Amino acid sequence: MGLWESLDAMWQMPAEERIFGVVLLFSWTVYLWETFLAQRQRRIYKTTTHVPLELGQIMDSETFEKSRLYQLDKSTFSFWSGLYSEIEGTLILLFGGIPYLWRLSGRFCGYAGFGPEYEIIQSLVFLLLATLFSALTGLPWSLYNTFVIEEKHGFNQQTLGFFMKDAIKKFIVTQCILLPVSSLLLYIIKIGGDYFFIYAWLFTLVVSLVLVTIYADYIAPLFDKFTPLPEGKLKQEIEVMAKSIDFPLTKVYVVEGSKRSSHSNAYFYGFFKNKRIVLFDTLLEEYSVLNKDIQEESGMEPHRDGEGDSEEIKAKVKNKKQGCKNEEVLAVLGHELGHWKLGHTVKNIIISQMNSFLCFFLFAVLIGRKELFAAFGFYESQPTLIGLLIIFQFVFSPYNEVLSFCLTVLSRRFEFQADAFAEKLGKAKDLYSALIKLNKDNLGFPVSDWLFSMWHYSHPPLLERLQALKNSKQD
């Protein structure tokens, strides 16, 4: 039977069977497309075994080979974890995993004296069981990624005890947020009448703003240690740069990200006149734990001029340097502040909320369609939570794929604009060197397949960013 005959036969099925078939077909189509893209990029990792000529001045062969092997291992892991996830999701749908979990939730509620009329309570039990199942099935993959791949390539800084404690803490904190928010959302949908989608959207908007406001002050410190950046030249220069563009900076923190991983990052958060900047200790050369570890291993601090140091120590110093110098950190922050000054943060919030409103509106249109529930095994009842799951996760899948691609394209455009903003601040040279260092520290592979890059990279490839900065310096 050919493709068109198969599609025609599917169209002749009852509505619920047709919906179920389309959901599975689209899910596997997306998976195969993603696998095709990943294999194109994997071919790049396998065949590009020497530093290309255009990279000769910015990357040594040792770092290039390390990044190539790291990305190859990550690619292999992504293939198997992705295949498992797709098969697991398909089996859950085929064998009625969702209605089974709903019935199981109902039984637990019954034991506690809550009947079917307590739909919201049953929904919360369903969410708890679903997230617990997801956490347990994902745990082996997370362990392998952390303690095999990241460990092998020198990024993992966690012990098994720390990892498990962290995972349990994350699960508990997630439930403390997810369950109350979900119960209120379901209640609003229940009592909201014909315009419940407006109230539901406003509620999620308020929740998202509150979470963004309190995350760094009350949630993130549960997992990481935040300390104010000490007084000194770096802090003074950050404050001067922020003031020069009217960025309402109130505090600068250093987060101890090195206790988990040696990957580096920086970000800012806060609304209105209360902005804070957070720097990972792995981003700062003078704070990097790895840099200090090398000094301890050598038993001495290398001489500033290099004289008197053994060849072994010199080699370690050359290879160990992690993070950026102060000037380069300022350039990275110039890029991040560019996102704020150019309105990228506000634009992303507006796009997100427009999309959220549209989704809730379409949800209101579709929630009454009994065939949607029947397609997933709910013939007698139409629980609101299940409707949210079906419509947002499955029905909206094609739309979400298109939206994701469009946002990726927009993000790359924003990244170029933020780089250009840093260049206007006089940071082009330092940003150029910082991007090279960060790529080296994170073992990013600088060669990419054009189609894979176009579909997945929210940040432009390294060479494209460096070329844009080079052109700006020449203009």
C-alpha positions in Angstrom: 0.0 0.0 0.0 1.4 3.4 -1.0 1.6 6.6 1.0 -1.5 8.1 -0.5 -3.5 4.9 -0.2 -2.5 4.7 3.5 -3.6 8.3 4.1 -6.9 7.7 2.3 -7.5 4.6 4.4 -6.7 6.7 7.5 -9.2 9.3 6.4 -12.0 6.7 6.2 -11.5 5.7 9.8 -13.7 6.9 12.7 -12.7 10.4 13.9 -11.0 9.2 17.1 -8.9 6.6 15.3 -8.0 9.2 12.6 -6.9 11.7 15.3 -4.8 9.0 17.0 -3.2 7.9 13.8 -2.3 11.5 12.8 -0.8 12.1 16.2 1.5 9.0 15.9 2.3 9.7 12.3 3.4 13.3 13.0 5.3 12.3 16.1 7.4 9.7 14.2 7.8 12.1 11.2 9.3 14.8 13.5 11.5 12.1 15.1 12.8 10.9 11.7 13.4 14.5 10.6 15.4 15.2 13.8 17.3 12.0 13.3 18.1 12.9 9.7 19.5 16.3 10.8 21.5 14.7 13.6 23.1 12.2 11.3 24.1 15.1 8.9 25.8 16.8 11.8 27.3 13.5 13.1 28.9 13.0 9.6 30.6 16.4 10.1 32.0 15.3 13.4 33.3 12.1 11.9 34.9 13.5 8.7 36.3 16.8 9.9 39.3 15.4 11.7 41.7 18.3 11.1 41.4 22.0 11.9 40.1 23.8 8.8 42.3 26.5 7.4 39.9 29.3 8.5 40.2 28.1 12.1 43.9 27.7 12.2 44.5 31.0 14.0 41.8 30.5 16.7 41.9 26.8 17.6 44.8 24.4 18.2 44.5 20.8 17.0 44.4 19.3 20.5 41.3 21.4 21.5 39.7 20.7 18.1 40.1 16.9 18.6 38.8 17.1 22.1 35.7 19.0 21.0 35.1 16.6 18.1 35.2 13.5 20.3 33.0 15.2 22.9 30.3 16.1 20.4 30.5 12.6 18.9 29.8 11.1 22.3 26.9 13.6 22.8 25.6 12.7 19.4 25.6 9.0 20.1 23.9 9.6 23.5 21.2 11.8 21.9 20.4 9.2 19.3 19.8 6.4 21.8 18.0 8.6 24.4 15.8 10.1 21.6 15.0 6.7 20.3 14.1 5.4 23.7 11.9 8.5 24.4 10.0 8.1 21.1 9.4 4.4 21.6 8.3 5.0 25.2 5.9 7.7 24.1 4.5 5.5 21.4 4.0 2.5 23.7 2.3 4.7 26.3 -0.2 5.9 23.6 -0.7 2.4 22.1 -1.3 0.6 25.4 -3.5 3.3 27.0 -0.9 4.6 29.5 -2.7 7.9 29.9 -6.2 6.6 30.8 -4.6 3.9 32.9 -2.7 6.5 35.0 -5.9 8.5 35.3 -7.8 5.5 36.6 -5.0 4.7 39.0 -5.1 8.3 40.3 -8.9 7.9 40.8 -8.3 4.7 42.9 -5.7 6.5 45.1 -8.3 9.3 45.6 -10.9 6.8 46.4 -8.7 5.3 49.1 -8.5 8.8 50.6 -12.3 9.3 50.4 -12.4 11.5 47.3 -14.9 10.4 44.7 -14.9 11.2 40.9 -16.5 14.6 41.6 -13.2 15.7 43.0 -11.6 16.1 39.6 -9.0 18.7 40.6 -7.6 16.5 43.4 -7.5 13.5 41.0 -5.7 15.7 38.5 -3.1 16.6 41.0 -2.5 13.0 41.9 -2.2 12.3 38.1 0.4 15.0 37.8 2.4 13.7 40.7 2.4 10.2 39.3 3.2 11.3 35.8 6.1 13.5 36.9 7.4 10.7 39.2 7.3 8.3 36.3 9.1 10.7 34.0 11.8 11.4 36.7 12.4 7.7 37.3 12.6 6.7 33.6 14.8 9.6 32.9 17.2 9.0 35.8 19.4 6.4 34.1 19.9 8.6 31.1 20.7 11.6 33.3 23.2 9.5 35.3 24.9 8.2 32.2 25.1 11.7 30.7 26.6 13.2 33.9 28.9 10.4 35.1 30.0 8.9 31.8 29.9 11.5 29.1 30.5 14.7 31.1 32.9 12.9 33.4 34.9 11.5 30.5 35.4 14.9 28.9 36.2 16.7 32.2 33.0 18.7 32.8 31.3 16.8 35.6 32.1 18.1 39.1 29.4 16.3 41.0 29.5 13.3 43.3 26.8 10.6 43.1 25.5 11.7 46.5 25.3 15.3 45.4 23.6 14.4 42.2 20.9 12.3 43.9 20.3 14.9 46.6 20.0 17.6 43.9 17.5 15.4 41.9 15.3 14.8 44.9 15.4 18.5 45.8 14.5 19.5 42.2 11.5 17.1 42.2 10.2 18.4 45.5 10.5 22.1 44.5 8.9 21.3 41.2 5.9 19.7 42.9 5.6 22.6 45.3 5.2 24.9 42.3 3.4 22.7 39.8 0.6 21.3 42.0 -0.7 24.6 43.5 -0.4 26.4 40.1 -2.2 23.6 38.3 -5.0 23.4 40.8 -5.7 27.1 40.5 -5.5 27.0 36.7 -8.0 24.1 36.6 -10.3 25.9 39.0 -10.2 29.0 36.9 -11.1 27.0 33.8 -13.9 25.3 35.6 -15.6 28.5 36.9 -14.5 30.9 34.1 -17.5 30.6 31.9 -17.4 31.4 28.2 -14.3 33.6 28.6 -12.3 31.3 30.8 -9.4 31.3 28.3 -8.9 35.0 29.0 -8.7 34.5 32.8 -6.5 31.4 32.3 -4.1 33.3 30.2 -4.0 36.2 32.6 -3.3 33.8 35.5 -0.4 32.1 33.6 1.0 35.5 32.8 1.0 36.6 36.5 2.5 33.2 37.5 5.3 33.5 35.0 6.1 37.0 36.0 6.1 36.1 39.7 8.4 33.1 39.1 10.8 35.1 37.0 10.9 37.7 39.9 11.4 35.2 42.7 13.5 32.5 41.0 17.0 33.9 41.5 16.3 35.2 45.0 14.4 32.3 46.5 14.5 29.2 44.2 18.0 29.2 42.6 19.7 29.6 46.0 18.2 26.3 47.1 20.5 24.6 44.6 23.5 27.0 44.2 25.5 29.4 46.3 25.2 33.0 45.2 27.7 35.5 46.6 28.1 39.2 45.8 31.0 40.0 43.5 33.7 41.5 45.7 34.6 45.1 45.4 37.3 45.7 42.9 38.1 46.7 39.4 35.8 44.3 37.7 32.8 45.3 39.7 33.5 49.0 39.2 33.8 48.5 35.4 30.6 46.5 35.3 28.8 49.3 37.2 30.2 52.0 34.9 29.2 50.1 31.7 25.7 49.5 33.1 25.3 53.2 34.0 26.5 54.2 30.5 23.5 52.5 28.9 21.1 53.3 31.8 20.8 49.7 32.9 19.3 49.8 36.4 21.8 47.5 38.0 21.4 46.8 41.7 23.6 43.8 42.5 26.2 41.6 40.8 26.5 38.0 42.0 28.9 35.1 41.4 27.2 31.7 41.4 29.1 28.6 42.3 28.3 26.6 39.1 31.6 24.8 39.3 30.3 22.3 41.9 28.1 20.8 39.2 29.9 21.4 35.9 32.8 23.4 34.4 30.5 24.8 31.7 30.2 28.6 32.0 27.5 31.2 31.6 26.2 34.6 32.6 22.7 36.2 32.7 20.7 39.0 34.2 17.3 39.1 35.7 14.7 41.3 37.4 12.0 43.8 36.4 11.9 47.5 36.2 14.5 49.3 38.4 15.7 46.1 40.1 18.2 44.3 37.8 20.8 41.9 38.9 23.7 40.3 37.0 24.8 36.7 37.7 28.2 35.5 36.6 29.2 31.8 36.8 32.5 31.3 38.7 33.6 29.2 35.7 33.3 32.3 33.5 35.8 34.3 35.6 39.5 33.3 35.1 40.4 34.4 38.6 37.5 32.5 40.2 37.7 29.3 38.2 38.2 26.3 40.5 39.9 24.4 37.7 42.6 27.1 37.5 43.2 26.9 41.3 43.3 23.1 41.2 46.1 23.1 38.7 48.1 25.4 41.0 47.5 23.0 43.9 48.6 20.0 41.8 51.8 21.8 40.7 52.4 22.7 44.4 53.2 26.3 43.4 51.8 29.2 41.6 53.5 29.7 38.2 55.7 32.7 37.9 54.2 35.6 36.0 57.0 35.7 33.5 57.1 31.9 33.2 60.8 31.7 34.2 61.8 29.1 36.6 58.8 26.9 35.9 59.3 23.3 34.7 58.1 22.3 31.3 55.4 20.2 32.9 54.0 23.1 34.9 54.2 25.4 31.8 52.2 22.8 29.9 49.6 22.6 32.6 49.3 26.3 32.8 48.8 26.6 29.1 46.1 23.9 29.0 44.3 24.7 32.2 43.3 28.3 31.7 39.6 28.4 32.0 37.3 31.4 31.9 37.9 35.0 30.6 39.9 37.9 31.7 38.1 40.9 33.1 38.0 42.8 29.7 36.5 39.7 28.1 33.9 39.3 30.9 32.9 42.9 30.3 32.6 42.2 26.6 30.3 39.2 27.3 28.2 41.3 29.6 28.1 44.0 26.9 26.5 41.4 24.7 24.0 40.4 27.3 23.1 44.0 28.2 22.6 44.5 24.4 19.7 42.1 24.6 18.1 44.4 27.2 18.9 47.7 25.5 17.6 46.5 22.2 14.4 45.2 23.7 15.0 41.5 22.9 13.8 40.4 26.4 10.6 42.4 26.1 10.0 41.2 22.5 10.4 37.6 23.6 8.0 38.1 26.5 5.4 39.6 24.1 5.8 36.8 21.6 5.5 34.2 24.4 2.3 35.8 25.8 0.7 36.2 22.3 1.4 32.5 21.7 0.0 31.6 25.1 -3.2 33.6 24.5 -3.7 32.0 21.1 -3.2 28.5 22.5 -5.7 29.1 25.3 -8.2 30.5 22.8 -7.8 27.4 20.6 -8.1 25.2 23.6 -11.4 26.8 24.4 -12.6 26.0 20.9 -11.4 22.4 21.0 -12.1 21.3 24.6 -15.7 20.4 23.8 -14.7 17.9 21.1 -15.4 14.5 22.6 -13.6 12.7 19.7 -10.3 14.2 20.9 -10.8 12.5 24.3 -12.0 9.3 22.8 -8.9 9.2 20.6 -6.8 8.8 23.7 -9.0 6.4 25.5 -11.4 8.7 27.5 -14.8 7.6 26.3 -17.0 8.4 29.4 -15.3 11.5 30.9 -13.5 14.5 29.6 -11.2 15.7 32.4 -9.9 19.3 32.0 -6.3 18.3 32.7 -6.4 15.6 30.1 -7.8 18.1 27.6 -4.9 20.4 28.3 -2.5 17.5 27.8 -4.0 16.3 24.6 -4.5 19.7 23.0 -1.3 21.4 24.1 1.1 18.4 23.7 -0.4 16.5 20.8 -2.8 18.6 18.7 -0.6 21.7 18.8 2.6 19.7 17.9 2.8 20.8 14.2 2.2 24.4 15.2 4.8 24.1 18.0 7.4 22.8 15.5 6.9 25.7 13.1 6.9 28.2 16.0 10.1 26.7 17.4 11.9 27.1 14.1 10.7 30.7 13.7 11.9 31.5 17.2 15.3 29.9 16.5 15.7 32.1 13.4 14.7 35.2 15.4 17.1 34.3 18.2 20.1 34.1 15.8 19.1 37.6 14.6 19.0 38.9 18.1 22.5 37.4 18.8 24.0 39.2 15.9 22.4 42.4 17.1 23.7 41.9 20.6 27.2 41.3 19.3 26.9 44.5 17.3 25.8 46.4 20.4 28.9 45.1 22.3 31.0 46.3 19.4 29.5 49.8 19.6 30.6 49.8 23.3 34.2 49.2 22.0 34.2 45.6 23.1 34.6 43.9 19.6 38.1 42.8 20.1 37.5 41.4 23.6 34.2 39.7 22.6 36.1 38.1 19.7 38.6 36.5 22.1 36.0 35.7 24.7 33.9 33.8 22.2 37.0 31.7 21.2 37.8 31.0 24.9 34.2 30.1 25.8 34.0 27.8 22.8 37.2 26.1 23.9 36.1 25.9 27.6 32.8 24.3 26.6 34.4 22.1 23.8 32.0 23.5 21.2 32.7 22.2 17.7 33.1 25.1 15.4 32.1 23.3 12.1 28.4 22.6 11.5 26.1 21.2 8.8 24.1 24.1 7.4 20.7 22.4 7.7 21.3 21.2 11.2 22.5 24.6 12.2 19.6 26.4 10.6 17.0 24.2 12.4 18.6 23.9 15.8 21.1 26.7 16.6 19.6 29.5 18.6 23.0 31.1 18.5 24.9 31.6 15.2 27.9 29.3 14.6 31.1 30.5 16.1 32.7 31.3 12.7 29.8 33.4 11.6 29.9 35.5 14.8 33.6 35.9 14.6 33.4 37.0 10.9 30.7 39.5 11.7 32.9 41.0 14.5 35.9 41.0 12.2 34.0 42.9 9.6 32.8 45.4 12.1 36.4 46.1 13.2 37.4 46.7 9.6 34.5 49.1 8.9 
